[in-house]
Amino acid sequence: MASGKLLRLDGRIGEGGGQLVRIACALAAVTSQPIRIDHVRGNRQGHRGGGLKAQHVSAIEWLVEATGAEVDGLAVGSHTLEFRPSLPPTALKGRDFKIVAGNSASSTLLIFQAIFPYLLFSGNESGEPIELEIHGGTNVSFSLSYEYLDQVLLPTLQDKFGITVERQLQKRAWAIGPLSRGCIKLKFQPLPPGQPLKLQGPWDKILGAEDFRLKRIDVSILVPAFLREFLEKTLADSLTKTFPDVDINFMLFEDSGHGARLYTLLVAHSRTGLRWGHDYMYDRAWKKKAPETLCAEISRKVCKGLLEEVTIRGVVDEHLQDQLVVFQALADGRTSFPRGNEPAEGSAETGIPNDLGDLNNSLNDLTLENKMRKDKTHEPFGEGSMHTTTARWVVSELLPTVQWFNKGAICDGACVSFPAK
């Protein structure tokens, strides 16, 4: 599939962080495309530092072994990485894998994202499942949490692409407070040899009012035990006021075990199965604040964020949109996960647009061939966050047959598949 010619990427382009590294190495492994990344995480100078982090090294080390790759620059802090994989996913021998990251600040979820595309295409003729165990952090700043993976990303992959991943949180681990490695376990059925990834259902479903009418909001709270009652009450009051007539489901309470570990996730579910997540990890000093003041600040932040998500007139939230780009690019056929840039005009209390005409018109446009405008992909492009625009650019570099239209709203995937070995 790959040309064999070394593809060079500038790690300062677009988002310029670890996402670029993860996507590039993941797709290089899938396609056996040799790559070189210069200025690794070049936009992460200062307090977060540049170069490879431990979590990147852990993921790439696994890919190197799985693909029989040659590699240069694979070390923490390295600003240049050259990765030359040679074995396709269907050559993978094992079915049970364990990765131990460098420390608890190494996100198990980001490691999973970096190796999952390769594993997804590693099906064998016996139809054996893949089992994966990753040790590291489960709730880490600048990373999706285990709760977001469990409640938003994986359910969406199942609904939209038929990818079913069994998952279990064996042990939680944070990057702050007393440090220890956590553990997640995952089990899934990779695609059979020769079978591409396919969208389940129509790609251009026209949305109506019911798609944006909320059925319930799931709440997960991970804070020190003494804050639980304050935060539960504050969130209940804020959510009831912001989203009247919507069921509020407090589904997870857990003592985080340390005063600096404060995490809240809200997941809104529409009546037709759409979901939007918004979370908040409090990372400021608060010792001089009263518990009521702290909880009000957390509640205000997370409720405002969720309200913006459900009024933005999109089928995914901001973070989910960028995480689906890789799967869109790999898939067979057309996919679309649009997300507007401006909140809809509607009820501030319910978060439900009063007039869905503009949304329906924009989605109707997707089905009209004469309104398909092909995007240029030589740099980050399209609508969405910087993570999303960067992800589109990286996948287009690694999978040049992918085509994007209408500012990234529509993707014609590369239809990747591999014959049995």
C-alpha positions, 0 to 999 in steps of 0.5 A, a space after each residue: 500500500 505504501 510507496 516506500 518513499 520516506 514521508 516527512 512531517 513537520 511536528 510544528 504544523 497545526 496542533 503541533 503536539 502529541 496528536 500528530 505523532 500518534 496519528 502519523 505513527 498509527 497510520 504509518 504502521 497500518 500502511 507500512 509507510 516510512 515516515 520522519 517527524 521533525 520538530 516533534 511536539 514543536 508547539 509544546 515548548 515551555 512548561 509542557 516541553 517539546 519532544 517525545 513523551 513517555 506515553 509516545 515512546 511506549 506506544 511506538 515501541 509496541 508498534 516497532 515490535 509488531 511491525 518489524 520496524 526500523 526506528 531512529 530517535 525513539 527516546 523521551 525528549 527526542 525531537 526527531 523520529 524516523 519510523 520504518 514499519 515493514 509488516 502489515 496488520 495481518 502479520 501480527 502473531 500474538 492475540 494477547 498484549 500487555 503494555 507498561 507505560 513509563 509512569 502514571 502520567 503516561 495516558 493509557 487511553 492515548 497509548 490505546 489510540 496510537 495502536 488501535 488502528 493497527 490492531 483493528 486490521 489484524 484479524 486472522 482466519 481463525 477469527 480470534 479476538 485481541 486482548 490488550 492490557 495497558 498500565 499507566 494513567 487513566 485520568 491525565 490532563 490533556 488526555 481523554 479520561 477512561 470515563 470519556 472513552 467508556 461513555 462517549 468514544 467507544 459507544 460511538 465507534 460501536 454505533 457508527 462503525 460496528 466496532 465493539 470493544 469490551 473494556 474494564 477499568 482495573 485500577 485508576 491512576 492520576 498524574 497528580 497526588 501519590 503516583 502509581 500505575 493504573 490499568 485498563 483491559 480491552 477485548 475486541 474482534 478485529 476486522 476479518 482479513 479482506 474486510 474494510 471498515 464500514 459505516 453502519 447506516 446512511 451517512 447523510 441522515 437528515 436531522 430533525 428536532 427529536 435528534 436534538 431533544 435531550 432525554 437524559 444527562 449522565 453525570 460522573 463525579 471523581 472528587 475527594 469524599 468531602 466534596 461529593 455532597 456539595 458538588 452533587 447538589 450544585 450540579 443537580 441545581 445547575 443542570 435542572 436550571 439549564 436543561 429543564 425536563 431532562 432526566 439527570 442520572 448520577 451514574 458514578 461517584 468515586 473518592 479520588 483520594 486526593 485534594 488535587 484530583 477533581 474531575 467531572 464528566 457530563 454526557 448528554 443523550 438525545 432521544 434518538 441516540 446522539 450523545 455529546 460529552 463535556 468534562 472538566 479536570 480542575 487544575 488550579 489551587 483552591 485551598 483558600 476557597 470554600 467547598 461551596 465556592 469551588 463546587 459552584 465554579 466546577 459546576 458552572 464550567 462544565 454545565 456551560 460547556 455542555 450547553 454549548 455542545 448541544 446547541 452547536 448543531 452538530 452530531 458530535 462534540 468537539 473532542 469526539 469529532 477529532 477522534 473519529 477522523 482516523 476511522 473516517 479516513 480508513 473506512 470504505 465509503 462516505 462519512 460525515 460528522 459535522 459540527 457547527 462553529 456557532 451555537 444555534 439560536 434557541 432556548 438557553 434553558 433547554 439547549 434545544 434549537 428553536 429552528 433547525 432549518 439551517 441545519 437541515 439545509 446544510 445536511 441536505 447540501 451534503 447529498 447534492 453532488 453539484 454542491 460538493 466542494 473538494 478541500 485542499 489538504 496540504 495543510 490543516 483545513 476545514 471546520 472544527 478545533 485545531 486538533 480536528 483540522 490537524 488530524 484531517 491533514 495528517 490522515 491525508 498525508 498518510 492516506 493520499 486517496 482520502 478525499 475531503 469535501 465542504 470544509 471537512 464535513 464529508 470524507 470519502 475514505 481510503 477503503 483500507 483492507 488486507 488479505 489473509 497472510 
